[in-house]
Amino acid sequence: MAMQAHLPGTPASTAAIARSITRGASKQTFYTIRWLVDRGLIDDAYRAYAYFRWVDDTIDVASKDRRAQLAFVTRQRRLLRRLEAGDQPDDLAPEEHLLADLFLARRDNHPGLASYLASMMAVMEFDAARRGRLITAEELDRYSRLLSTAVMDALAYFIGHRHTYPGGEARILAVQGAHIAHMLRDTRDDLAAGYFNIPRQILEAHRLTPTELAHPAYRDWVHERVELARRCFREGKRYIRAMGNTRSQLAGYLYCARFEVVLRRIELDGYLLRSDYSGLPRLPAWLLGFVQAHRSAMRGAKRTPAGDAR
């Protein structure tokens, strides 16, 4: 649901509403930010998530009016450019103050924030443009890379801000695995909204329509995507182990676990995608124990300067 709150446009007010939006949208994201983000960047992390949550929800609400949908996304891109140039617009919608305050509070010249915002805005633009049309395998791959890059850039900025993370292609693999699982999970809901998550090439090769989810060829494609996601997780976890920052590693494992249970459910269903994936198993006991231990450690380390603790 799109955010309806009216924001006075002050950092304190946007921080409060950003927390509320994040908690309502995703409990796991809310607590990941609360417990793992550098203490001096927690409010900004909530603002970043809440802003793009609002953009995404607004695109969905406006989906029946394509002109309004595209105009909205264009406005957000222009706003981002103005803020990057140092402008302080006075014609902002209440929710746009989330983004403006994020720029006011940004730290140093860390490249993660700018790259995150640019990549996420490109993801929003692609979502707005793809409604009602088939996408190619190449577009799907680019979409996944954009989102995965955005997530990892956000992690590098908000968790271990001063830490130098290893580079390389493996950096985004775990998030790509999660995105594949996410798109499979949401396939039926996305179909109802006019979004098609299977490449045009597959449909044309097997003379399928996007709604033939029970067709053997469609299920074979789902099987291939699940196997690809599994490979991404395996290689991505190797990168996570090499990150050198405990909080980032924990965030990475939580992110993987959230979507690995989706893959397991799809496998058990014989690769026939369902409309409801609620009631999936909780996180593994070892990971929950790790979270609890880290929370206790963080409570005992409140005097450590923000951004220094691992």
C-alpha positions as CSV (number, residue, x, y, z in Angstrom):
1,M,0.0,0.0,0.0
2,A,1.3,3.5,-0.9
3,M,2.4,5.6,2.0
4,Q,-0.3,8.2,3.0
5,A,1.5,10.0,5.9
6,H,2.0,13.7,5.7
7,L,5.6,14.6,6.5
8,P,6.5,18.0,7.9
9,G,9.8,17.7,6.1
10,T,12.2,17.8,9.0
11,P,14.9,15.1,9.7
12,A,13.3,14.1,12.9
13,S,9.9,13.6,11.4
14,T,11.2,11.7,8.3
15,A,13.2,9.4,10.6
16,A,10.1,8.5,12.5
17,I,7.9,7.9,9.5
18,A,10.7,6.0,7.7
19,R,10.9,3.6,10.7
20,S,7.1,3.1,10.6
21,I,7.0,2.4,6.9
22,T,9.9,-0.1,7.1
23,R,8.4,-2.0,10.0
24,G,5.1,-2.2,8.3
25,A,6.6,-3.4,5.0
26,S,9.2,-5.9,6.2
27,K,9.9,-6.9,9.7
28,Q,13.2,-8.6,8.7
29,T,14.4,-5.4,7.0
30,F,13.4,-3.4,10.0
31,Y,15.4,-5.5,12.4
32,T,18.3,-5.9,10.0
33,I,18.7,-2.2,9.9
34,R,18.1,-1.7,13.7
35,W,20.6,-4.3,14.8
36,L,23.2,-4.4,12.0
37,V,23.5,-0.9,10.4
38,D,26.2,1.5,11.7
39,R,24.5,3.3,14.6
40,G,25.1,6.7,13.0
41,L,23.4,5.6,9.8
42,I,20.3,3.8,11.1
43,D,17.9,6.7,10.4
44,D,19.3,7.1,6.9
45,A,19.0,3.4,6.1
46,Y,15.3,3.6,7.1
47,R,14.8,6.6,4.9
48,A,16.4,4.9,1.9
49,Y,14.3,1.8,2.3
50,A,11.1,3.8,3.0
51,Y,11.6,6.1,0.0
52,F,11.9,3.3,-2.5
53,R,9.1,1.4,-0.8
54,W,6.9,4.4,-1.5
55,V,8.1,4.8,-5.1
56,D,7.5,1.1,-5.8
57,D,4.0,1.2,-4.2
58,T,3.1,4.4,-6.0
59,I,4.1,2.8,-9.3
60,D,1.8,-0.1,-8.5
61,V,-1.1,2.2,-7.6
62,A,-0.6,4.2,-10.8
63,S,-0.2,1.1,-13.0
64,K,-3.7,1.6,-14.6
65,D,-2.7,5.0,-15.8
66,R,0.6,4.5,-17.8
67,R,1.1,8.1,-18.5
68,A,0.8,9.0,-14.8
69,Q,3.1,6.1,-13.9
70,L,5.9,7.2,-16.2
71,A,5.5,10.9,-15.3
72,F,5.9,9.9,-11.6
73,V,9.1,8.0,-12.2
74,T,10.5,10.8,-14.4
75,R,9.9,13.2,-11.6
76,Q,11.7,11.0,-9.1
77,R,14.7,10.7,-11.5
78,R,14.8,14.5,-11.9
79,L,14.6,15.0,-8.1
80,L,17.5,12.7,-7.6
81,R,19.6,14.6,-10.1
82,R,18.7,17.9,-8.5
83,L,19.7,16.7,-5.1
84,E,22.9,15.3,-6.4
85,A,23.7,18.7,-7.9
86,G,23.2,20.3,-4.5
87,D,19.8,21.8,-5.0
88,Q,17.3,22.1,-2.2
89,P,13.9,22.0,-3.9
90,D,11.0,23.6,-2.1
91,D,8.3,21.9,-4.2
92,L,8.6,18.4,-2.7
93,A,5.8,16.0,-2.0
94,P,5.8,14.9,1.7
95,E,7.3,11.5,0.9
96,E,10.1,13.0,-1.2
97,H,11.5,14.6,1.9
98,L,12.8,11.1,2.8
99,L,15.2,11.3,-0.1
100,A,16.1,15.0,0.5
101,D,16.9,14.3,4.1
102,L,19.1,11.4,3.1
103,F,21.2,13.7,1.0
104,L,21.4,16.3,3.8
105,A,22.8,13.7,6.2
106,R,25.1,11.8,3.8
107,R,28.7,11.2,4.9
108,D,32.0,12.0,3.2
109,N,32.4,10.9,-0.5
110,H,31.6,7.2,0.0
111,P,30.5,6.0,-3.5
112,G,28.1,3.5,-2.1
113,L,25.2,5.9,-1.6
114,A,25.3,7.5,-5.0
115,S,25.6,4.1,-6.8
116,Y,22.8,2.6,-4.7
117,L,20.4,5.4,-5.4
118,A,21.2,5.4,-9.2
119,S,20.8,1.7,-9.5
120,M,17.6,1.5,-7.5
121,M,16.1,4.4,-9.5
122,A,17.0,2.5,-12.7
123,V,15.2,-0.6,-11.2
124,M,12.1,1.6,-10.6
125,E,12.2,3.0,-14.1
126,F,12.4,-0.5,-15.6
127,D,9.5,-1.8,-13.5
128,A,7.4,1.2,-14.6
129,A,8.3,0.6,-18.3
130,R,7.9,-3.2,-18.4
131,R,4.2,-3.4,-17.3
132,G,2.1,-5.0,-20.0
133,R,4.9,-6.2,-22.2
134,L,7.1,-9.2,-22.5
135,I,10.8,-8.8,-21.5
136,T,13.8,-10.4,-23.0
137,A,16.3,-12.6,-21.2
138,E,18.9,-9.9,-21.6
139,E,16.6,-7.3,-20.0
140,L,15.9,-9.7,-17.1
141,D,19.6,-10.2,-16.5
142,R,20.2,-6.5,-16.5
143,Y,17.3,-6.0,-14.2
144,S,18.8,-8.5,-11.8
145,R,22.3,-7.0,-11.9
146,L,20.9,-3.5,-11.3
147,L,19.0,-4.6,-8.2
148,S,21.9,-6.8,-6.9
149,T,24.4,-4.0,-7.4
150,A,22.0,-1.6,-5.5
151,V,21.6,-3.9,-2.6
152,M,25.4,-4.5,-2.2
153,D,26.2,-0.8,-2.6
154,A,23.6,-0.1,0.2
155,L,25.2,-2.7,2.4
156,A,28.7,-1.2,1.8
157,Y,27.5,2.3,2.7
158,F,25.2,1.5,5.7
159,I,27.1,-1.5,7.3
160,G,30.8,-1.1,8.0
161,H,30.9,2.3,6.4
162,R,34.7,2.6,6.8
163,H,35.4,-1.1,5.9
164,T,36.9,-1.9,2.6
165,Y,35.0,-4.8,1.0
166,P,36.4,-7.2,-1.6
167,G,35.4,-6.6,-5.2
168,G,34.8,-9.0,-8.1
169,E,31.8,-10.5,-9.9
170,A,31.0,-12.7,-6.9
171,R,30.0,-9.6,-4.9
172,I,26.5,-9.6,-6.3
173,L,25.8,-13.3,-6.7
174,A,24.0,-14.0,-3.4
175,V,21.6,-11.1,-4.1
176,Q,21.1,-12.3,-7.7
177,G,20.1,-15.7,-6.2
178,A,17.6,-13.9,-3.9
179,H,16.2,-11.9,-6.8
180,I,15.6,-15.0,-8.9
181,A,13.7,-16.6,-6.0
182,H,11.8,-13.3,-5.3
183,M,10.6,-13.1,-8.9
184,L,9.5,-16.8,-9.0
185,R,7.7,-16.3,-5.7
186,D,5.8,-13.2,-7.0
187,T,5.1,-14.6,-10.5
188,R,1.3,-15.1,-10.0
189,D,0.8,-11.8,-8.2
190,D,2.9,-10.0,-10.9
191,L,0.8,-11.6,-13.6
192,A,-2.3,-10.2,-12.1
193,A,-0.7,-6.7,-12.1
194,G,0.5,-7.0,-15.8
195,Y,4.1,-8.0,-15.2
196,F,5.7,-11.0,-16.9
197,N,8.7,-12.5,-15.2
198,I,9.6,-15.2,-17.9
199,P,11.6,-14.1,-20.9
200,R,9.9,-13.7,-24.2
201,Q,12.4,-16.1,-25.8
202,I,11.1,-19.0,-23.7
203,L,7.5,-18.3,-24.4
204,E,8.1,-18.0,-28.2
205,A,10.3,-21.2,-28.3
206,H,7.5,-23.3,-26.7
207,R,4.5,-21.3,-28.0
208,L,3.4,-20.5,-24.5
209,T,1.4,-17.7,-23.0
210,P,2.7,-16.1,-19.7
211,T,-0.2,-17.7,-17.8
212,E,0.6,-21.3,-18.6
213,L,2.5,-22.0,-15.4
214,A,1.5,-25.6,-15.3
215,H,2.9,-26.4,-18.8
216,P,5.9,-28.7,-18.6
217,A,8.1,-26.3,-20.6
218,Y,7.3,-23.5,-18.1
219,R,8.1,-25.8,-15.2
220,D,11.3,-26.8,-16.8
221,W,12.3,-23.1,-17.0
222,V,11.4,-22.6,-13.4
223,H,13.6,-25.6,-12.6
224,E,16.5,-24.0,-14.4
225,R,16.0,-20.8,-12.6
226,V,15.9,-22.5,-9.2
227,E,19.2,-24.3,-10.1
228,L,20.7,-21.0,-11.1
229,A,19.6,-19.4,-7.9
230,R,21.2,-22.3,-5.9
231,R,24.5,-21.8,-7.7
232,C,24.4,-18.1,-7.1
233,F,23.8,-18.7,-3.4
234,R,26.7,-21.2,-3.2
235,E,29.1,-18.8,-4.8
236,G,27.7,-15.8,-3.1
237,K,28.2,-17.3,0.3
238,R,31.8,-17.8,-0.4
239,Y,32.0,-14.0,-1.0
240,I,30.0,-13.4,2.2
241,R,32.6,-15.5,4.2
242,A,35.3,-13.3,2.8
243,M,33.7,-9.9,3.6
244,G,35.7,-9.3,6.7
245,N,32.8,-7.7,8.6
246,T,30.6,-9.7,11.0
247,R,27.6,-7.5,10.7
248,S,27.6,-7.6,6.9
249,Q,28.1,-11.3,7.0
250,L,25.1,-11.8,9.2
251,A,23.0,-9.5,7.0
252,G,24.1,-11.6,4.0
253,Y,23.2,-14.9,5.6
254,L,19.8,-13.6,6.7
255,Y,19.1,-12.4,3.2
256,C,20.0,-15.7,1.7
257,A,18.0,-17.7,4.2
258,R,14.9,-15.6,3.6
259,F,14.8,-16.8,-0.1
260,E,16.4,-20.2,0.1
261,V,13.2,-21.4,1.9
262,V,11.2,-20.2,-1.1
263,L,13.4,-22.3,-3.5
264,R,12.8,-25.3,-1.3
265,R,9.1,-24.9,-1.4
266,I,9.2,-24.5,-5.2
267,E,11.2,-27.7,-5.5
268,L,8.7,-29.6,-3.3
269,D,5.9,-28.3,-5.5
270,G,7.5,-29.8,-8.6
271,Y,8.3,-26.4,-9.9
272,L,4.6,-25.4,-10.2
273,L,4.5,-21.8,-8.9
274,R,1.9,-21.1,-6.3
275,S,0.1,-17.8,-5.4
276,D,0.8,-18.0,-1.7
277,Y,4.1,-18.6,-0.1
278,S,3.1,-17.6,3.4
279,G,3.8,-20.0,6.3
280,L,7.2,-20.9,5.1
281,P,9.7,-22.3,7.7
282,R,11.4,-19.9,10.1
283,L,15.1,-19.1,9.7
284,P,17.5,-21.9,10.6
285,A,18.1,-22.3,14.4
286,W,21.8,-21.7,14.0
287,L,21.2,-18.4,12.3
288,L,18.6,-17.3,14.9
289,G,21.1,-18.1,17.6
290,F,23.7,-16.1,15.8
291,V,21.3,-13.1,15.6
292,Q,20.6,-13.3,19.4
293,A,24.2,-13.6,20.2
294,H,25.1,-10.6,18.1
295,R,22.2,-8.5,19.6
296,S,23.6,-9.2,23.1
297,A,27.1,-8.3,22.0
298,M,25.8,-5.0,20.5
299,R,24.1,-4.1,23.7
300,G,27.4,-4.5,25.5
301,A,29.3,-2.4,23.0
302,K,27.3,0.8,23.0
303,R,30.4,2.9,23.7
304,T,32.2,1.7,20.5
305,P,32.3,4.5,17.9
306,A,29.7,4.1,15.2
307,G,31.1,2.4,12.1
308,D,34.1,0.9,13.9
309,A,32.5,-2.2,15.4
310,R,32.5,-5.4,13.4
